[in-house]
Amino acid sequence: MALVLASGSRIRAELMKNAGLQFDVDPASVDERSVEEPLLKAGFPPEDLASVLAEAKANDVSARRPNDLVVGADQILAFEGERRTKPEDMEAARRQLLEFSGKSHDLLSAVVISKGGEAIWRQVGCPLDHADLVAGICRPLLSRGWRQRLVECRGLSAGRVGPATL
């Protein structure tokens, strides 16, 4: 029996590797938007979206590898009760960071382990609080590679850098 990561995500693989796990990588072939669409129309809450998407990924690979333990994962950002998607460009990322300024949001990270095509374990969670942001800080951070800089902005979300130092 092998441990399998049902994702091509470099970050997820790095997290598992840093945890000392030995595993195979076998990305799921799940169209996330098609899975998500009927759930959104039915009014499912964001935490259920993350869990369902993680399970769909784990079960997809587990069906091909029934004797292995397959880890599927997904993240949904929920802000003021609504699911948010990744910003399309730097300006959208700047607006989103400013909208989050001084408020809380949930980064709902779901992990599901499947065996034999069925989920056998799941976990969902992770609330985050943002420090107040000064409008001028977002553009310089984001302009140096906005997708990578969102990770740096997480330092702001943890309150390690306050408005006075921005």
C-alpha positions in Angstrom: 0.0 0.0 0.0 1.3 3.4 -1.0 0.5 6.9 0.1 -0.6 9.0 -2.9 -1.0 12.8 -3.3 -3.9 13.4 -5.7 -2.5 16.8 -6.8 0.1 18.2 -9.0 0.6 21.1 -6.6 4.3 21.8 -5.8 3.3 23.4 -2.5 1.2 20.4 -1.3 4.0 18.0 -2.3 6.5 20.2 -0.4 4.3 20.2 2.7 4.0 16.4 2.7 7.8 16.0 2.0 8.6 18.4 4.8 6.4 16.3 7.1 8.7 13.4 6.4 6.2 11.4 4.3 7.1 9.2 1.4 4.4 9.3 -1.3 3.6 9.1 -5.0 2.1 12.0 -6.9 -0.8 11.1 -9.1 -2.9 14.3 -10.0 -6.6 13.9 -10.1 -8.5 14.7 -13.3 -11.4 16.5 -11.8 -13.1 19.6 -13.4 -13.5 21.6 -10.2 -15.8 24.2 -11.7 -18.3 21.4 -12.8 -18.3 19.8 -9.4 -18.7 23.2 -7.7 -21.4 24.7 -9.9 -24.4 22.7 -8.8 -23.3 23.0 -5.2 -23.1 26.8 -5.5 -26.5 26.9 -7.1 -27.9 24.8 -4.2 -26.5 27.2 -1.7 -23.8 24.9 -0.1 -21.6 26.8 2.4 -17.9 27.3 1.5 -16.6 24.7 3.9 -18.7 22.1 2.2 -17.4 23.1 -1.2 -13.8 22.6 0.0 -14.6 19.2 1.5 -16.5 18.0 -1.6 -13.7 19.1 -4.0 -11.1 17.4 -1.8 -13.1 14.2 -1.8 -13.7 14.3 -5.5 -10.0 14.5 -6.1 -9.1 11.8 -3.6 -11.8 9.5 -4.9 -10.9 10.0 -8.5 -7.3 8.8 -7.9 -8.4 6.2 -5.4 -10.7 4.6 -8.0 -7.5 4.0 -10.1 -5.4 2.9 -7.1 -7.9 1.1 -4.8 -5.3 -0.4 -2.6 -3.5 2.8 -1.8 -4.3 5.7 0.6 -5.0 8.7 -1.5 -4.8 12.3 -0.2 -7.0 14.9 -1.9 -7.0 18.5 -0.8 -8.6 21.8 -1.7 -8.8 25.4 -0.4 -11.8 27.7 -0.5 -11.5 31.3 0.6 -14.7 32.5 2.4 -15.2 36.2 3.1 -18.3 37.5 4.7 -20.0 34.1 4.1 -19.2 34.0 0.3 -16.7 31.9 -1.6 -14.0 34.0 -3.2 -11.8 32.9 -6.2 -8.2 33.7 -7.0 -7.8 37.2 -8.3 -7.5 37.4 -12.1 -4.8 40.1 -12.1 -2.8 42.5 -9.9 -5.5 45.1 -9.7 -8.1 42.5 -8.5 -5.6 41.2 -6.0 -5.0 44.7 -4.7 -8.7 45.3 -4.3 -9.2 42.0 -2.6 -6.4 42.7 -0.1 -7.8 46.1 0.7 -11.3 44.6 1.1 -9.9 42.1 3.6 -8.1 44.8 5.5 -8.8 44.7 9.3 -11.3 41.9 8.8 -11.4 38.1 9.2 -11.8 35.5 6.5 -11.7 31.8 6.4 -9.2 29.9 4.3 -11.0 26.6 4.4 -8.4 23.9 3.7 -10.0 20.5 3.3 -8.1 17.3 3.2 -9.7 13.9 2.5 -8.1 10.5 2.5 -9.7 7.8 0.4 -9.1 4.1 0.0 -10.9 1.9 -2.5 -12.7 4.9 -4.0 -14.3 6.0 -0.7 -13.4 8.7 1.7 -12.2 7.3 5.1 -11.0 10.5 6.8 -11.5 14.3 6.3 -10.6 17.6 8.0 -11.6 21.2 7.2 -10.6 24.4 8.8 -8.3 27.5 9.2 -9.6 31.0 10.0 -7.4 34.0 9.4 -7.4 37.6 10.6 -6.0 40.5 8.7 -4.2 43.5 10.1 -5.4 46.9 8.8 -3.6 47.5 5.5 -2.5 50.8 4.1 -3.6 51.2 0.5 -0.1 52.1 -0.7 1.5 48.8 0.5 -0.4 46.4 -1.8 0.6 47.7 -5.2 4.5 47.6 -4.6 4.2 44.1 -3.1 2.0 42.8 -5.8 3.9 44.4 -8.7 7.0 42.3 -7.9 5.2 39.1 -8.9 1.7 39.4 -7.5 0.9 35.7 -7.1 4.1 35.0 -5.2 3.7 38.1 -3.1 0.3 37.0 -1.8 2.3 34.6 0.3 4.3 37.5 1.7 1.1 39.3 2.5 0.2 36.4 4.8 2.7 37.9 7.1 0.4 40.9 7.3 -2.6 38.6 7.9 -0.9 37.1 10.9 -0.4 40.6 12.5 3.4 40.5 12.3 3.5 43.7 10.3 1.2 46.5 11.4 0.0 49.7 9.6 2.7 51.8 11.2 5.4 49.8 9.6 3.8 49.7 6.1 
